[in-house]
C-alpha cells in the first residue's frame, strides 16, 4: 500500500484541514487537544521540519481559540 505522504512537498494545510484536525483532536483528546498539537509541533521542530511544525502550531492555536470561545459562552 502506497503512502499518501510526500516528504518534499509543501505541508501547508488549508483552513478546512486545520479545522478538521482540531475537531479530531478535540474528539479524541478533549481539553488536551491544544497540548497534543503543540507536542506534534515541537516534535517536527526538533526533527528539522519547520513547515509541519508551523502547521501543527496553527492547529494548536485554533484549538486554544475554540476552547476559549467555549469558556466565554454564556451558560443557559
HELIX and SHEET records of a PDB file:
HELIX    1   1 UNK A   15  UNK A   29  1                                  15    
HELIX    2   2 UNK A   30  UNK A   32  5                                   3    
HELIX    3   3 UNK A   33  UNK A   46  1                                  14    
HELIX    4   4 UNK A   50  UNK A   72  1                                  23    
END                                                                             
